[in-house]
Amino acid sequence: MVIKVFLATASGSTAIKKKQQDVVGFLETLKVEYTPLDIACNEDNRMWMRQNVPEDMKPSNGIPLPPQIFNEESYCGDYETFFNAKEDNSVYAFLGLPPPPGSKEAMQAEKSCVVENGTHTKEETHAEGNSDESLREEVPVGERNGDTHAKEGEEGETAEEGETAAEEAAEETEDSARIEEDEEAEEEADEDKDEDSQPMSEEEEDLQSEEEEELRQLEDEDEAEAPEEEEDE
């Protein structure tokens, strides 16, 4: 790539001469190779420059003034745009050239890539994400998240809870059976008491009084027979 600088060596304008000297001097300081093309003594250079400067970069009269800078046939800019690039430490980008390693512009470009665009950060993050995903693929999901062990523990706890619940249900059944038996026994005892406590009818009372009277007569006869036997002896 050849940097072309269109100049007017025989220009009578002090401002134009100063601008041309600034551009050429800075390029020489940066050790950037360039080709000076005089438009004052060469009509072809002047016509080519005027034709290849973009319309939006031409002044109102349509005649661009030197210095004008090109990279081969690609237009770079005029003195104003060159000066702005110099102030921003982006002359190499302005010229369409890669900055040399270790230069301010190269370091600034690296920082802008990392901080502003996040190119390296995104790549590293993507690489880390891929490594994590690869690890996740190698390790089973259950073991990675602890779901397998958790499920085993839950199943063991569920089995124990089921056995405990069955034992409690059996105990409750036995207790309910005992309670029913006790209640039946109490009911039978209450029925017996009720039967005993029921009042006697008149016939029952008469029979009982007759039985008591017969018992008394038998006792009196036994007592009367006892002294007679003693006398006989």
Beta strands, then each sheet from edge to edge (+ up, - down):
strand 1: 3-7
strand 2: 34-38
strand 3: 68-71
strand 4: 74-78
sheet 1: 2+ 1+ 3- 4+
end
